[in-house]
């Protein structure tokens, strides 16, 4: 075999291997439109729904089989459970301010994640001063057949430590 034959055989082998390897890194990445839609979901649609106390609209931003993991309590499984919890826990409050920021969004195909931060100020019946909580969140989102994005899994918690536990009675 000549040197040229070896080179051609090696090149053919490399090209065949590359063709079989499938798409490289960056293929099927989120489009600018996908990132914008996820930002809109987090920073506008969720915020507007909670400030309007439209808990059905808030829950509709989650998939039917969504799982939401709030701090210090059991998880909420399914859109109906998310709506019920939000109604019973946010309903009695007056939310005076609520913001969410998407700090990082990435994904491939119909699966994405978002890391973000939130700040909420609420008035609680019987508590003289409003309460503000700042925190962080992580969400996994699924692209729907119509091209929209919904939250599939979400977890969040406050930046501040929880209040101290009462001491046991002696």
Number of C-alpha atoms within 10 A of each C-alpha: 5 7 8 9 10 11 11 12 12 12 12 12 12 12 12 11 11 12 10 9 9 9 10 8 7 9 10 12 15 18 13 9 10 21 19 13 16 25 19 16 20 24 18 14 15 22 20 17 17 22 18 13 19 16 21 17 16 22 26 17 21 24 19 17 15 23 22 22 19 15 12 8 7 9 15 20 15 18 22 17 18 23 20 16 15 19 19 11 10 17 15 13 15 16 20 13 14 19 18 21 18 20 12 12 18 16 19 13 13 17 16 23 20 22 18 19 19 21 16 18 17 17 17 15 11 6 8 8 10 14 13 14 14 16 15 18 20 18 20 20 23 20 18 12 8 6 12 14 23 24 26 23 21 21 16 18 19 16 13 9 7 10 6 6 6 6 6 5 4 3
